[in-house]
Amino acid sequence: MTKTPKILFAGLMASTMLVTPLVAAEVPAGVTLAADQTFTYRVLDEHSSVDPQVVEDVSGSEIVRDIFEGLHNQDGDGNLVAGVAESYTSNEANDEYTFNLRANAKWSNGDPVVAGDFVYAWQRLVDPELASPYSWFGELMSIENAGAILAGEKPVTDLGISAPDDHTLVVKLTASLPYFPLMTTHASTFPVHKATLDAHGADWTKPENIVSNGAYVLTEHVPSERSARERNTMYWDNDATVIDKVVALVINDENVALTRYFAGELDRTEVPAGQYPKLKAEYPDQATSFPRLCSYYYTINLTDTTSEALKDVRVREALSLAIDRDIIVDKVLAGGQTAAYSFTPAATAGFNVPDVPAASMSQAERDAKAVSLMADAGFGPGLTVDLVYNTSEAHKKIAVAVSQMWKQKLGVEVTLANQEWKTFLETRGNQDYQVARAGWCGDYNEASTFLDLLDSGSGYNDAKYNNAAVDALLSDAKTSANPQPLYTEIEQHIAADVPVIPIYHYAGVYMLDSDLGNWPVKNVEQNWYSKDLYKIAE
């Protein structure tokens, strides 16, 4: 099956899949470890949450992957490795999975981790009362009755997940999903400790209250400033973990972060836009760039709260065509990013980038067509467009560049506005915008993790794009032995309707301290785990 990532293919040929054992922090022979095993890194914004069923951002998910553990983890290449599940079996149709949980998994308070903890967490994910921002993921996983529960038509206890005993978890699906195990590395599927939630309510994630089952426990959180997690001595593989403490510092300005990196305060920070070539030349062992499973795009509000001009597909297409993506990736960013004309990145497993008209045109041809489309739509110079982005120097540089392109080529006047992260999420999620910056990193390595965002029912379809043909194609792709032709059609619909404007596909562009070992540069999803890292003695 071409949609099946290589890591799973062998397992699908048999009824039982023995997941690769987790290998923590393999320290090469001859490496001397530093006495201080503290890893400190920079994040742009305050994380949304550390509640597995509530977190919705990358920085929050990084913390959650450290302090909680799901059925599976990933290794440095992005392959599945054992987490709480030591193995699993599936039926021939791949619509029922049985996970065998390890007996030595414990919560940080010493309680055993049992299958019922997963049942409770997954029911909680789709519970309308919680209103999880990732509740749609439960339906995307095709778990039996997830859709009806989200619609309020059935109780959460009808979700297709059960625990026949403490170490056996059974999941029933409504579709054949051979890549289903890949989806269990996502934070929303991690277990939670019900007794702790019952005891502390909304305060259960505070450091003084939280009980977790990952390699680390949350020990400090100063909102919009810093958070810290330290070794969980109850973690089943604690003896193989090297990093003792992990600190995330919120630094909104990437240039300030770079200064603090060179001052020795950070082990990892992002390279500011445009500075990678210079830094790579000066610090070849520290500046690094590698492909990411992420897309950077602008989403366009298609609801009644948008402008009349943006309701016209000709205007949307003109705006997309007028963006010179090569200038953005080569001049503004200059960190190995690639221009995007399709929504799904080329780095996605089993995905072939489809031909869309704009990709084969020269920029001069795109510009000429953009001018013609604006004239056909009846919108000449003087059209105003509001563009909002979350606070970041890189986002600002891109927005400024795009606004200049729109003004110079189309006469469009752009009003730019930046917002703090949580405010920005609310603005975009409530469709209180015209055009907004957006980015998406794959929740698993398969094209549906991107394309399902454009399903009319997706919780992250901030454009509120509604195309029945796309919905049908997405549904058909879930059970197709060869979904690539369907994905091509979906991308062609997106290119024709322009609910979003793909701009570039990400690269991981970091300054990584040469004393930091085992960073997973080959994992395009960048699901990293502090337990797999180590600090080298200088």
C-alpha positions as CSV (number, residue, x, y, z in Angstrom):
1,M,0.0,0.0,0.0
2,T,1.6,3.2,-1.1
3,K,0.0,5.2,1.7
4,T,1.7,2.9,4.3
5,P,5.0,4.4,5.7
6,K,7.9,1.9,5.5
7,I,8.1,1.5,9.3
8,L,4.7,-0.2,9.3
9,F,4.8,-2.2,6.1
10,A,6.4,-5.3,7.5
11,G,4.1,-5.3,10.4
12,L,1.0,-5.2,8.2
13,M,2.1,-8.4,6.6
14,A,1.5,-10.2,9.9
15,S,-1.0,-10.0,12.6
16,T,1.4,-9.0,15.3
17,M,3.7,-6.0,15.4
18,L,6.6,-6.0,17.9
19,V,7.4,-2.3,18.2
20,T,11.2,-1.5,18.3
21,P,12.3,-1.2,21.9
22,L,12.9,2.3,23.1
23,V,16.5,3.2,23.1
24,A,17.3,6.2,25.3
25,A,20.3,8.4,25.0
26,E,22.8,6.1,23.3
27,V,26.1,7.7,24.3
28,P,28.9,6.7,21.8
29,A,32.0,5.0,23.2
30,G,34.7,7.5,24.1
31,V,32.3,10.4,24.8
32,T,32.7,11.9,28.2
33,L,29.5,13.2,29.7
34,A,29.3,16.7,31.2
35,A,28.8,16.9,35.0
36,D,25.8,19.2,34.5
37,Q,23.2,17.5,32.5
38,T,20.8,20.5,32.0
39,F,19.3,21.2,28.6
40,T,18.1,24.8,28.1
41,Y,16.3,26.0,25.0
42,R,14.3,28.9,23.7
43,V,10.6,29.1,22.8
44,L,8.9,31.9,21.0
45,D,5.7,32.1,23.1
46,E,4.1,30.8,26.3
47,H,2.8,27.3,25.6
48,S,-1.0,26.8,25.4
49,S,-1.2,24.0,28.0
50,V,0.6,20.9,29.3
51,D,-2.7,19.0,29.5
52,P,-2.4,16.3,26.7
53,Q,-6.0,16.7,25.6
54,V,-5.8,20.5,25.6
55,V,-2.4,21.4,24.3
56,E,-2.5,22.7,20.7
57,D,0.9,24.2,19.9
58,V,4.4,22.9,19.1
59,S,6.2,24.3,22.2
60,G,3.5,22.9,24.5
61,S,3.6,19.5,22.8
62,E,7.4,19.4,23.3
63,I,6.8,19.7,27.1
64,V,4.0,17.1,27.0
65,R,6.1,14.6,25.2
66,D,8.7,14.8,28.1
67,I,6.3,14.7,31.0
68,F,3.8,12.2,29.6
69,E,4.2,9.0,27.5
70,G,1.7,7.5,25.0
71,L,1.5,4.1,23.4
72,H,4.5,4.9,21.2
73,N,7.4,7.3,20.8
74,Q,9.7,8.0,17.8
75,D,13.4,7.4,17.3
76,G,15.8,9.8,15.7
77,D,14.7,8.8,12.2
78,G,11.0,9.2,13.0
79,N,10.3,5.4,13.3
80,L,7.9,4.1,15.9
81,V,9.5,2.8,19.1
82,A,7.9,1.4,22.1
83,G,6.4,3.7,24.7
84,V,3.8,2.3,27.1
85,A,2.8,-0.2,24.5
86,E,5.4,-3.0,24.0
87,S,3.6,-4.5,21.0
88,Y,0.3,-4.5,19.2
89,T,-1.8,-6.7,16.9
90,S,-4.3,-5.7,14.2
91,N,-7.0,-7.6,12.4
92,E,-6.7,-8.2,8.6
93,A,-8.9,-5.2,7.9
94,N,-6.8,-2.9,10.0
95,D,-9.9,-1.5,11.7
96,E,-9.2,-3.1,15.1
97,Y,-6.0,-2.8,17.1
98,T,-5.0,-4.4,20.3
99,F,-2.1,-2.8,22.3
100,N,-0.2,-4.8,24.9
101,L,1.0,-2.4,27.6
102,R,4.2,-2.9,29.7
103,A,3.7,-3.9,33.3
104,N,6.5,-1.7,34.7
105,A,5.0,1.7,33.6
106,K,4.2,4.0,36.5
107,W,2.8,7.4,37.2
108,S,5.1,9.9,39.0
109,N,3.3,9.2,42.3
110,G,4.0,5.4,42.0
111,D,0.6,4.3,40.7
112,P,0.7,1.8,37.8
113,V,-0.2,3.1,34.4
114,V,-3.1,0.9,33.2
115,A,-5.1,0.6,30.0
116,G,-8.0,2.3,31.7
117,D,-5.9,5.5,31.9
118,F,-5.9,5.6,28.1
119,V,-9.6,4.9,27.9
120,Y,-10.3,7.8,30.2
121,A,-8.0,10.1,28.2
122,W,-9.4,9.3,24.8
123,Q,-12.9,9.6,26.0
124,R,-12.0,12.9,27.5
125,L,-10.5,14.0,24.1
126,V,-13.8,13.7,22.4
127,D,-16.0,14.8,25.3
128,P,-17.9,17.9,24.2
129,E,-17.8,19.2,27.8
130,L,-14.0,19.5,27.6
131,A,-14.2,21.1,24.1
132,S,-10.6,20.1,23.3
133,P,-9.1,22.1,20.5
134,Y,-7.9,18.7,19.2
135,S,-11.3,16.9,19.7
136,W,-11.5,16.5,15.9
137,F,-8.3,14.3,16.0
138,G,-10.4,11.6,17.7
139,E,-12.7,11.5,14.7
140,L,-9.8,11.8,12.3
141,M,-8.4,8.6,13.9
142,S,-11.7,7.0,12.9
143,I,-12.4,5.7,16.4
144,E,-15.8,4.1,16.5
145,N,-18.5,6.6,17.6
146,A,-16.1,9.5,17.9
147,G,-18.2,11.7,15.5
148,A,-21.5,10.9,17.2
149,I,-20.0,11.7,20.6
150,L,-18.6,15.0,19.4
151,A,-22.1,15.8,18.0
152,G,-23.7,15.1,21.4
153,E,-25.6,12.1,20.0
154,K,-23.9,9.4,22.1
155,P,-22.1,9.3,25.5
156,V,-18.4,9.2,25.8
157,T,-18.6,5.6,27.1
158,D,-19.6,4.5,23.6
159,L,-16.2,5.4,22.2
160,G,-14.6,2.4,20.5
161,I,-11.9,1.9,23.0
162,S,-11.8,-0.6,25.9
163,A,-9.6,-2.1,28.5
164,P,-10.2,-5.9,28.9
165,D,-7.6,-5.9,31.6
166,D,-4.9,-3.5,33.0
167,H,-2.4,-4.3,30.3
168,T,-4.6,-4.7,27.2
169,L,-6.1,-1.8,25.2
170,V,-8.5,-2.5,22.3
171,V,-9.4,0.2,19.7
172,K,-12.2,-0.2,17.1
173,L,-12.2,1.9,14.0
174,T,-14.8,2.7,11.4
175,A,-12.3,2.7,8.6
176,S,-9.2,0.7,7.6
177,L,-6.2,2.7,8.8
178,P,-2.9,0.9,8.3
179,Y,-1.1,4.0,9.6
180,F,-3.2,4.2,12.8
181,P,-0.3,3.3,15.1
182,L,1.6,6.4,13.8
183,M,-1.1,8.6,15.1
184,T,-0.6,7.4,18.7
185,T,2.6,9.4,19.0
186,H,0.4,12.5,19.1
187,A,0.1,14.3,22.5
188,S,-3.7,14.2,22.5
189,T,-3.6,10.4,22.8
190,F,-1.4,10.4,25.9
191,P,-2.9,9.1,29.2
192,V,-3.9,11.3,32.1
193,H,-4.2,10.4,35.8
194,K,-7.9,10.6,36.6
195,A,-7.5,10.9,40.4
196,T,-5.4,14.0,40.0
197,L,-7.9,15.7,37.7
198,D,-10.7,14.8,40.1
199,A,-8.8,16.2,43.0
200,H,-7.6,19.5,41.5
201,G,-9.9,20.3,38.6
202,A,-8.5,23.0,36.3
203,D,-5.4,23.3,38.5
204,W,-4.3,19.8,38.0
205,T,-1.4,20.8,35.6
206,K,0.3,23.1,38.1
207,P,3.7,21.8,39.1
208,E,2.6,21.3,42.7
209,N,-0.3,19.1,41.6
210,I,0.5,17.3,38.4
211,V,1.0,13.6,38.2
212,S,2.5,12.3,34.9
213,N,4.0,9.2,33.4
214,G,6.8,10.4,31.2
215,A,10.6,10.6,31.7
216,Y,10.2,14.0,33.4
217,V,8.0,15.8,35.8
218,L,7.0,19.5,35.6
219,T,8.8,21.3,38.5
220,E,8.4,25.0,37.6
221,H,6.2,27.2,35.5
222,V,6.5,31.0,35.4
223,P,3.9,32.1,32.7
224,S,5.5,33.8,29.7
225,E,8.9,33.5,31.2
226,R,10.1,29.9,31.9
227,S,9.2,26.3,32.6
228,A,11.3,23.4,33.9
229,R,11.0,19.6,34.1
230,E,13.2,17.2,35.9
231,R,13.8,13.5,35.9
232,N,10.9,11.3,36.9
233,T,12.4,8.6,39.2
234,M,9.3,6.5,38.7
235,Y,9.7,6.3,34.9
236,W,10.2,2.8,33.8
237,D,13.4,3.6,31.8
238,N,14.8,6.2,34.1
239,D,18.1,4.4,34.5
240,A,18.8,4.9,30.8
241,T,18.1,8.6,30.8
242,V,21.0,11.1,30.9
243,I,19.5,14.6,30.9
244,D,18.6,15.6,34.4
245,K,16.8,18.9,33.9
246,V,15.2,20.7,30.9
247,V,14.5,24.4,30.9
248,A,12.4,26.2,28.3
249,L,12.8,30.0,28.2
250,V,10.2,32.2,26.6
251,I,12.1,34.8,24.5
252,N,9.9,36.6,22.0
253,D,12.8,38.3,20.1
254,E,14.9,35.8,18.1
255,N,17.9,38.1,17.9
256,V,17.9,38.5,21.7
257,A,17.7,34.7,21.9
258,L,20.7,34.4,19.6
259,T,22.7,36.8,21.8
260,R,21.8,34.7,24.9
261,Y,22.8,31.6,23.0
262,F,26.3,33.0,22.4
263,A,26.4,34.0,26.0
264,G,26.1,30.4,26.9
265,E,22.6,30.6,28.3
266,L,20.9,28.4,25.7
267,D,21.8,25.0,24.1
268,R,19.4,25.5,21.2
269,T,17.7,28.5,19.6
270,E,16.3,29.3,16.2
271,V,18.4,31.1,13.6
272,P,17.0,34.5,12.9
273,A,15.6,35.0,9.4
274,G,18.3,35.7,6.8
275,Q,21.3,35.0,9.1
276,Y,21.8,31.3,8.4
277,P,24.4,31.6,5.6
278,K,26.6,33.9,7.7
279,L,26.3,31.8,10.9
280,K,26.9,28.5,9.0
281,A,30.1,30.0,7.6
282,E,31.3,31.1,11.1
283,Y,29.9,28.2,13.2
284,P,29.7,25.2,10.9
285,D,29.4,22.8,13.8
286,Q,26.5,24.7,15.4
287,A,24.4,26.2,12.6
288,T,22.2,23.5,11.1
289,S,19.3,23.2,8.7
290,F,17.2,20.2,7.8
291,P,13.8,19.5,6.2
292,R,10.7,19.7,8.5
293,L,7.3,18.2,8.0
294,C,5.7,21.7,8.2
295,S,3.9,24.2,5.9
296,Y,3.9,28.0,6.3
297,Y,0.8,29.5,4.8
298,Y,-1.7,32.4,4.9
299,T,-5.3,31.4,5.6
300,I,-8.1,33.5,4.2
301,N,-11.3,34.1,6.1
302,L,-14.2,32.9,3.8
303,T,-17.0,33.6,6.1
304,D,-19.4,36.6,6.2
305,T,-17.0,38.5,8.5
306,T,-14.4,38.8,5.7
307,S,-14.2,41.5,3.1
308,E,-16.3,41.3,-0.1
309,A,-13.1,41.2,-2.2
310,L,-11.8,38.1,-0.4
311,K,-15.0,36.2,-1.2
312,D,-14.0,36.4,-4.9
313,V,-11.7,33.5,-5.8
314,R,-10.0,35.7,-8.5
315,V,-8.8,38.1,-5.8
316,R,-7.5,35.2,-3.6
317,E,-5.7,33.7,-6.6
318,A,-4.2,37.0,-7.5
319,L,-2.9,37.5,-4.0
320,S,-1.3,34.1,-4.1
321,L,0.3,34.5,-7.5
322,A,1.8,37.9,-6.6
323,I,3.8,36.4,-3.8
324,D,7.4,35.8,-5.0
325,R,8.1,32.7,-2.8
326,D,11.7,32.5,-4.1
327,I,12.5,35.9,-2.6
328,I,11.0,34.8,0.7
329,V,12.9,31.6,1.0
330,D,16.2,32.7,-0.6
331,K,16.4,36.3,0.6
332,V,14.2,36.9,3.6
333,L,14.7,33.5,5.3
334,A,17.8,32.0,3.6
335,G,17.7,28.9,5.8
336,G,17.0,26.0,3.5
337,Q,13.2,26.5,3.3
338,T,11.5,25.5,0.0
339,A,8.9,27.5,-1.9
340,A,5.4,26.0,-1.6
341,Y,2.7,25.8,-4.2
342,S,1.0,22.8,-2.7
343,F,-0.2,22.5,0.9
344,T,1.5,19.2,1.7
345,P,5.3,19.2,2.0
346,A,7.4,17.0,-0.3
347,A,9.0,15.5,2.9
348,T,5.7,13.7,3.6
349,A,6.1,9.9,3.5
350,G,4.5,8.3,0.3
351,F,3.5,11.7,-1.1
352,N,4.2,12.9,-4.6
353,V,3.9,16.7,-5.0
354,P,1.2,17.3,-7.7
355,D,1.4,19.6,-10.6
356,V,-0.5,22.8,-10.0
357,P,-0.5,25.6,-12.6
358,A,1.3,28.2,-10.5
359,A,4.3,26.0,-9.9
360,S,5.3,25.7,-13.5
361,M,4.9,29.5,-14.3
362,S,7.7,32.1,-14.1
363,Q,7.2,34.8,-11.5
364,A,6.6,37.3,-14.4
365,E,3.8,35.1,-15.7
366,R,2.3,34.8,-12.2
367,D,2.4,38.6,-11.8
368,A,0.8,39.2,-15.1
369,K,-2.0,36.8,-14.4
370,A,-2.5,38.3,-10.9
371,V,-3.0,41.7,-12.5
372,S,-5.5,40.3,-15.0
373,L,-7.5,38.5,-12.3
374,M,-7.8,41.6,-10.2
375,A,-9.0,43.6,-13.2
376,D,-11.5,40.8,-14.1
377,A,-12.8,40.9,-10.5
378,G,-13.2,44.6,-10.7
379,F,-10.8,45.5,-7.9
380,G,-8.1,47.9,-8.8
381,P,-5.5,49.8,-6.8
382,G,-6.7,51.0,-3.5
383,L,-8.1,47.6,-2.3
384,T,-7.3,47.2,1.4
385,V,-6.5,43.9,3.1
386,D,-5.9,43.3,6.8
387,L,-3.1,40.8,7.6
388,V,-2.5,39.5,11.1
389,Y,0.3,37.4,12.5
390,N,1.6,36.3,15.9
391,T,4.5,38.2,17.3
392,S,7.8,37.1,15.7
393,E,10.5,39.0,13.8
394,A,10.5,36.3,11.1
395,H,6.7,36.5,10.7
396,K,7.0,40.3,10.6
397,K,9.6,40.2,7.9
398,I,7.6,37.8,5.7
399,A,4.4,39.9,6.2
400,V,6.2,43.1,5.3
401,A,7.7,41.4,2.2
402,V,4.3,40.1,1.1
403,S,2.6,43.4,1.8
404,Q,5.1,45.2,-0.4
405,M,4.6,42.6,-3.2
406,W,0.8,43.1,-3.1
407,K,1.2,46.9,-3.1
408,Q,3.8,47.1,-5.9
409,K,2.2,44.6,-8.2
410,L,-1.5,44.9,-7.5
411,G,-1.9,48.3,-5.7
412,V,-3.3,46.5,-2.6
413,E,-2.9,48.4,0.6
414,V,-2.1,46.1,3.5
415,T,-2.7,46.8,7.2
416,L,-0.4,44.7,9.3
417,A,-1.1,43.7,12.9
418,N,0.8,41.4,15.3
419,Q,-0.7,39.7,18.3
420,E,0.4,37.7,21.3
421,W,0.1,34.0,20.7
422,K,-3.1,33.1,22.6
423,T,-4.9,36.3,21.4
424,F,-3.8,35.4,17.9
425,L,-5.2,31.9,18.2
426,E,-8.6,33.3,19.3
427,T,-8.6,35.9,16.6
428,R,-7.9,33.3,13.9
429,G,-10.2,30.6,15.4
430,N,-13.1,33.1,15.7
431,Q,-12.7,34.2,12.1
432,D,-12.1,37.8,13.4
433,Y,-9.6,38.4,10.6
434,Q,-9.2,38.7,6.8
435,V,-5.9,37.1,6.1
436,A,-3.8,35.5,8.9
437,R,-0.5,33.8,9.2
438,A,-0.7,30.1,9.8
439,G,1.6,27.1,10.1
440,W,1.1,23.4,10.4
441,C,3.5,20.6,11.4
442,G,2.3,17.1,10.7
443,D,0.8,15.2,13.6
444,Y,1.9,12.0,11.9
445,N,3.9,11.3,8.6
446,E,1.1,10.9,6.1
447,A,-0.5,13.5,3.7
448,S,-3.9,13.4,5.4
449,T,-2.4,15.2,8.5
450,F,-2.2,18.3,6.2
451,L,-5.1,17.8,3.8
452,D,-7.6,17.0,6.6
453,L,-7.3,20.6,7.8
454,L,-9.3,21.6,4.8
455,D,-12.2,19.3,5.6
456,S,-15.3,21.4,6.3
457,G,-15.5,19.9,9.7
458,S,-11.9,20.3,10.8
459,G,-11.3,22.2,14.0
460,Y,-8.3,23.9,12.4
461,N,-10.1,24.9,9.2
462,D,-9.8,28.6,10.1
463,A,-10.7,29.6,6.6
464,K,-14.0,27.8,7.0
465,Y,-13.5,26.4,3.6
466,N,-16.4,24.2,2.5
467,N,-16.1,22.1,-0.6
468,A,-18.2,18.9,-0.7
469,A,-15.9,17.4,-3.4
470,V,-12.8,17.8,-1.1
471,D,-14.7,16.3,1.9
472,A,-15.6,13.3,-0.3
473,L,-12.1,12.8,-1.6
474,L,-10.7,13.0,2.0
475,S,-13.2,10.4,3.1
476,D,-12.3,8.1,0.2
477,A,-8.6,8.5,0.8
478,K,-8.9,7.0,4.2
479,T,-9.8,3.6,2.9
480,S,-7.9,3.7,-0.5
481,A,-5.1,1.3,-1.1
482,N,-3.5,4.1,-3.3
483,P,-4.7,7.5,-2.1
484,Q,-2.1,9.5,-4.1
485,P,-4.5,10.3,-7.0
486,L,-7.1,11.5,-4.5
487,Y,-4.5,13.7,-2.7
488,T,-3.5,15.1,-6.1
489,E,-7.2,16.1,-6.8
490,I,-7.5,17.6,-3.3
491,E,-4.4,19.7,-3.9
492,Q,-5.8,20.8,-7.2
493,H,-9.0,21.9,-5.6
494,I,-7.1,23.9,-3.0
495,A,-5.0,25.5,-5.7
496,A,-8.2,26.5,-7.6
497,D,-10.3,27.7,-4.7
498,V,-7.4,29.3,-2.7
499,P,-8.8,29.1,0.9
500,V,-5.1,29.1,1.9
501,I,-1.9,30.5,0.3
502,P,1.0,28.0,0.8
503,I,4.2,30.1,1.0
504,Y,7.0,27.7,2.0
505,H,7.8,24.4,3.6
506,Y,9.8,24.6,6.7
507,A,13.4,23.7,7.5
508,G,14.6,23.2,11.0
509,V,17.1,26.1,11.2
510,Y,18.9,26.0,14.6
511,M,22.0,26.9,16.5
512,L,22.7,23.7,18.4
513,D,25.5,23.7,21.0
514,S,28.2,21.3,19.9
515,D,28.0,19.9,23.5
516,L,24.5,18.7,22.9
517,G,24.4,15.1,21.7
518,N,21.9,13.1,19.7
519,W,19.6,15.8,18.3
520,P,17.2,14.0,15.8
521,V,18.0,16.0,12.7
522,K,16.6,13.1,10.5
523,N,13.2,13.1,12.1
524,V,11.2,15.4,9.8
525,E,8.4,15.6,12.4
526,Q,10.9,16.8,15.0
527,N,9.2,14.8,17.7
528,W,12.2,15.0,20.1
529,Y,12.5,13.6,23.6
530,S,14.9,15.0,26.2
531,K,15.5,11.4,27.5
532,D,17.3,10.7,24.2
533,L,19.7,13.6,24.5
534,Y,22.9,14.1,26.5
535,K,25.4,16.8,27.2
536,I,29.1,16.3,26.4
537,A,31.9,17.5,28.6
538,E,33.8,20.4,27.1
